[in-house]
Amino acid sequence: MQIYLDYSATTPARPEVIHLMQDVLKSQWGNPSSLHQWGNRAATVIEQARTQVANLLNAPSESIVFTSGGTEADNLAILGVTRQYQLPQHLIISSVEHAAVSEPVRWLEQQGWQVTRLPVDAWGRINPLDLEMALRPNTVLVSIIYGQSEIGTLQPIEALGQIARARGVLFHTDAVQVAGRLPLDVQRLPVDLLSLSSHKFYGPQGAGALYIRPGVELVPLLLGGGQELRLRSGTQAVACLAGFGLAAELAAQELVHETPRLIQLRDRLFDQLATVPELVPTGDRLHRLPHHLSFYLRHADGDHVSGKAIVRQMNLAGIAISSGSACSSGKLVPSPTLLAIGLGDRAAKSGIRLTLGRDTTAADIDWTALVIKQVLERLMPCCAAS
């Protein structure tokens, strides 16, 4: 029995998406910048995809700039703002950002930028008052992740965005884990920049987008032919963007029934694993991504008993899950996110994540719960489930 529970890492492209991409590759393969009919057909495909992605966010189509994925979208937002300043200024992020945000910010800090990293509570949530107190006269950007990929916590983005907007500071959110799973309406959300990625909701890998509120100016990262409103030069990947657009359209149509279904399955698995004393849930149970479960191991030793060890054992049983700790030079490195919520080094090496998707069934949930209990009993016989 093969069960895939790593949908936050990537999702399989939908059959409809694959079919469309094949058709585009066969018949609409022109360079969209060309003036002849082959180019026009390709350009039409891209503009349709732009409209479909914009509709997912309730945004005007001209506010969508296509990128190669969420990482490039995050980098374009952060560096596109900060490169407008000759002298380093101040910016604010959270202590639980994805590396696509934290790494460019770390680089900016090395260039002299002042950076405030907002703390989170034990559930991974930011207190909006901390943002209010952190803002300075020279703050030019706030970037806060919407749904945390490792522990599933949703941030109070509306409240945080309102605070930044009231002070005239640009606000960016990485919504890669949220798009296609929860409603996103940029007419209501006080965000200036928002990143998303196709392969998180059954589109192809290699396609993403940055929403840019009309009137917000950015400096491009790539210079060349001036595609994508002169913000992302390079010939667009027509077939990938067509698949991205269709995946966005289908996700928008299915949100109303798919999100409650995922929440029900998520909570079913949470309930079944509640009897396992070794598993300690992480993240906010109420303010949480609908498809996401995460835990750390109570008696982790950082070696034999670690998140990576659980992932390997589950893989041998035919079940794909993931671990939040990273491997550097053969040694496990504690998860920065788990450290940020107050866990020690050993516990921060023991995080595991299970994320559900369109193909997940109740039978998958029940079997996974049974297998996890068996794996933990083998690794820690003294800590068997009750």
N, C-alpha and C positions, 0 to 999 in steps of 0.2 A: 504493500500500500504506500503510495507516494503522496505526500501532503506538503504543499508549499505554503509556508506562513512567514514570508519575508517580503510582503507587498510594500513595505516602506522603503525597501532597497530598490526594487523595481517591480513592474507589473508586466505580464505578457501582453503583447499587442493584440487587440481584438481582431477577430477574423474580418470584420468589416473594414478595419483600418488596413490590414494587410492587403485585402483585395483592392482597395482604392489606391494604395501606394504602387501596387503592381501595374494598375491601369495607367497611372501617371507616368511611371517609368517607361511604359511602352508607347504612350501616345502624346504626352504633354511634357516632354523632356527638354524643351527649349530653354535658352538663357532668358530669364524674365526681364533682363535689361535690354534685350534686342528689340528692334522696332518692327520686325516682320511678324507674320502670323504665328510662327512657332514660338517666338518670344511673347507675343500677346496672350497666347493660350496659357503659357506657364505663369505669366503675371496675373492672369485671371484666377488661376488656382490659388496663388499666394494670397490675393486679396480676399478670396472667399474664406480661406483659413484664418486670416486676420480677423475677419468679422465673426467667425465662429468662436475664436478664443476671446475676443472682446465681449461677446454675448455671455460667456461664462462668468465674466466679472461685472456685467452691466456697465461696460465702458464704451466710449466711442472707439471705432476701429482705428482711427489715426493715432490713438494713444498707445498702441501695441507695437513694440519693437521686438522682432524675432531674434533669438540668440541660439547658441548651440546647446543650451540647457540652463539649469538653475544656477550653476556655479558662475557661468558667464553673466547671467542676469544680475546676480548679487554683486559681482565685481564691477559691472557697468554702473550700477546704482551708486556704490560707495566711491569708486575712483572717478566716476563721471561727475560727481558733486565736488569731491575734494580737489581735483585737479584744476578747478577754476580759481583756486587761491594761490597766490605767489608765496605767502607766508603760512606756516602751519597754524591751524585753528584747533577747535575742540570738537570731538564727536563722542557719542554715547552708544554703547551696545549693551546687551545683557551678558551675563556670565555663562549662559547656556546656548550660545549661538553655534550654528553649524560652521564647520571650518571654512566654507565658502564665504563667510562673513568675517570670522575671527582672524583668518590668516591675512587677508588684505589689510585689515585694521592693524594687525601686528606690524606689518610692513610700514604702514603709515606712521605708527608710533616710533619706529626706528628712524623715520625721516623728520622727527621732531613734533609730530602731532600729539596733542593732549587727548588721552582716552579715558573715559570713565566706563567701567564695567559694572552694571547694576547687579546687586546681589539678588538671589531668589530665596524663597522660603524652603522648608523641607519637602514641599510638593513641587518645587520648581517654578513657582509663580512670582512675578515681580509685583511689588507694592507701588502703585502709581505715584504715591507721595515721594518715593525715592527718585523717580524721574524728575518730578517737579523741583526737588532740592538740588539735583545734579546739573540742571540747565545753567549755562553761563552766558554772559553777553556775547562771547565768541563761539558758541555752539552752532555748528552749521548743519549737522545731520544727526538724527537718531535712527538706529537700525535695530529692530527687535523682532526675533523670530516669532511667527504666529503659532505654529504647532511644532513642539520640540520632537525631533525624530527619534530620540533615544528613550525618553521617558513619557512621551505622549501628551505632555501638559500644553494646554492652550493658554496663551497670554491674554490679558484684558486689552486687546489691541485698540478697541474703540476709545477707552479711557486714556490710554497712553498717547494715541494719536491726537486726541483733543487737547491734551496738555501741550504737546509740541506745537500744534497749530496755533494755539492761543499765544504762544511766544514767538511765532513767526519762524519756527525751525522746521526744516524738511524732515519728513518721516518716511522711512522705508521699512517694509516687512517682507521677510522671506516666508512666503505662503506655499512653498513647494509641497509640504505634507497636507495642507488644507485644501488646496484647489482640487475640485472633483470629488471631494469627500464631504465638505460642508459648504453652504451657500456663501458666496463672496460678492459683495455689492459695493463697488468703489464710489458709487454715488452717496452711499450712507457712511461707509468707513472713512475716517479722516486720514487717509494715506496719500502720499504723494508719489510713491514708488512701490511696486509690488512685483515679486519674482515668482515664477511658476515654471514647471517642468513637465513635458509631455509624457515621459515614461512612468510617471507616478500615477497616471490614470489611464493606462492601457493604450497609450500612443507610443510611437517609436522613440528609442533612445536617440540622443543627438539633436533634440529640438527643445527649445524653451522660449520664454518671453519675459520681457520687462514691461509692465504697465507704467506709463509716465503721465502723471496728471498734466493736462493741457496748461501750458505756461511755465512748466518746470524745465530748466535748461541743464543739459549735461555736456561734458566733453567726451568725445568718442574715445574708445580704447584702440580701435582699429582704423587705420587710414587707408584709403584706396578709392574705389569707384563710387562711394557715397550712397550705397544701398541702405535700406531701412532708415529713412529720414536722415541720412548722413551720420547715423549713430553706430552703424555696424556694417562696415564695408565688407564686400565679399559676395560672390554669387550665391544666392539662397539655395538651400537644399529643397527643391520643389516637392519631391515625393514625401520627404519627412514632414514638411510643414503641412501638406495636405492631410497626412495621417494625424498630425497634431490637431488640426482643426476639427476633423471628424470625431476624434476622441473627446475633445472638449464639448462638442455639440451633444454627443451621446451621454457624457457624464452629467451635463446640465439636465437632460431629460430624465435621467434615472435617479437623481439625488433624492427625490421625494420618497421613494420606496427603498432605495439601496442603503441610505444612511441609517434609518431605523433598523433594518435587517442586520447590518454590521454591529450596531450597538447591542442588539439582542444576543448575537453570537459572542461578542466580546464579553458581555456580562455573564453569559453561560460558562465561559471558560474561567473567568475570574472566580465565579462561585465554586466551580469544581476544584480549583487549585487552592481555595481558601483553607482546605483541610491539611495542606502541606506546610508544616511548621518551618521548614527550611527556606521556603520562598517568601520573600518580603516584597510586597508591591512597591513600585516607585512611581512618582508622578501624581498628579491630581486626579482623583477618581471621578470627580464631578466635571471639572473643566478639562476635557480629555478628547483627543482624536477618536472618532467613532470606531476605528478598526484596530486599536492599539492596546497591547498589554505589555507590561515590563515589570521585572523583578530583580532583586539581588539575592545572593545566597547568604543565609545567616551565618553559616560556619565555613565560609570560604577560606582557603589557605593560600590562594594566589597561584597555585601550581596544579596539584591533583584535583582540587575542587575550585574551579573557576568558571567564568562564563564561557570561555573558549572550550573547556572540557565538556560542558553541557551541550554546546552546539555540535561538537564532534560526535558525541554519543547519539544525539537526536538524528544527525545526518545518517549514521549507520542504521538507524531504524527507519530511514526513508522520509524523515520530516525535516524541512528546512526552517530554521529559526536563525536569529543572529545575536551577536554579543556586542556590547558597547565598548569594550576595552580594545586597545590597539596593540599591535606587536611591533616592537622596535628592536632590531639586532637580536631577535630570538627571545626577547624578554617582554612580558606583558606590561603595558603601561596603563596606569589607572585612568579611567574615563574622566575627563575634565567636567562633564556634566554631573556625574555622580559625586565627584568631589565638591562641586558647587552646591549640591543639596545637603552637604554635611556628612557624607560617608567617609570612612577611613580608607587608606590605600588598599587593603585587602578586599573590602567590600566593593570598592570602586573598580576592581578587576573582575567582579563576579556578575555584572549585569547581563541579563538576557532580555530579548525582545521578541514578541510574537505579534505579527501583524496580518490581518485578515483581508480577504478580497472577494471579488465577484464569484469565484469558483469555490469558496469555502462553504462547507455544509455543516449541519449539526453533527453528523456522523464524524466528520473530520475533527471537530472540537472534542467530542467524547473520546475518540481514540488518542488524540494528542495528550489530553489530560492523563489518561492511563499510562501512556508511554513515559511522560515526564516523571510521574511518580515512580515508575520502575527504574528509570535511570538514576534518580536521586537515591533510591534504596540501594542500588549497586555501589554508587560512589560513596554514600554515607549511610551505611546500615544502621548506625546508631541514631540517625535522625529520620527514620522512615515516616511516611505519612501516617496520620492517625486514622 
